Amino acid sequence: MRLFIAIELPDDTKADLARVRADIPGAVWSKPNTYHLTLRFLGDGIDESRVPPLTEALAAIRVDPFSFTLRGVGRFPPNPKQAPRVLWIGVDAPPELHKLYQQVESAVTGLGFPPDDHPFSGHITLARLKSGKPSPEADRFIATYAALESDPIGVKAFYLISSQLTPSGAVYTHVASFPLKSAS
């Protein structure tokens, strides 16, 4: 199984993000139904026997429901001298989002998954660029949408999601949902 842990976005936010596009050579735009905020990618080839202890550990997480805002478009890698590979919209992350990430990370590493090798950088992937070359069009896109900001997005749950790669794109299936519960 290919698994990750994420926060889903409301349909109206997905529809708004679907309008944030530009004609960028080599860009493959994410399908709106796949927009999500990844908390932790667990990997490919995960044995199904790991799912029950994983769902048990994630169900024990205690974080109060919270809201966040999407703000500003950027790229990975961030260095403008390198070819962009990903265009994203950032997340104005409240402390509760960091707390949720830390508890997810603790839960998965406690089950033997390797520690995340990147610091948490909350974002929604808008497009992947395949050209491997500098892109003035991508730079203009980033400048155009630099001040983009969403309405607050309420978070009441997070999800364990299975991803199946197909020729027409990834197909996501919810394996389990975890309502946020008061930390007190």
C-alpha positions, 0 to 999 in steps of 0.5 A: 500500500502507498499511504499518507496522512493528511487534512482534506480541504472543503469542496469550495476551497478546492474549487477556488484553487482550481481557478489558480492556473496559468499556461506554464510549459511542462506543468501538470496541474493537480486535479482539484479532488486530490488537493490536500494538506499532507501531514506525513507521507508514509511510503510505498509498499506498506504491508496491510498488517501495519494499518491496524496498529497505525489507526490505533496510534493515530486515534490516540492523538489529542489536538483541539479543532482549529482553522488555518489559512492558505496564503501565498504561492511558491515553489520547490526548490525555493532557489530561483536559480534552480528549475522549479519542480513543484508549485504550491500554495502555502499554509499559514500554520497555527500552533495546533497544526504543528502540534498535530504534525508532531503527534502524527510524527511521534505516532508513526515513528513509534511504530517503526516508520523512519523519521521524516527527513524534511522539516514540516512545510505545510502546503497544497501542491498546485502543479508539478513541473517536468521540464527540469529547466528554469521557467519564467512562466512559473516565476510570473505565476508566483508573482501574480499569486503571491498575495493570494489568501483563502478564507479560514479553513476549519479542521475537525479531522485528519485522514489516513489515505491510500494512494493508487497511482494510475495512468490517469493520475493518483486515486485516493481512498480514505482508509480511516478518519480521525476526528480531532479531540480536545487535548484537555 
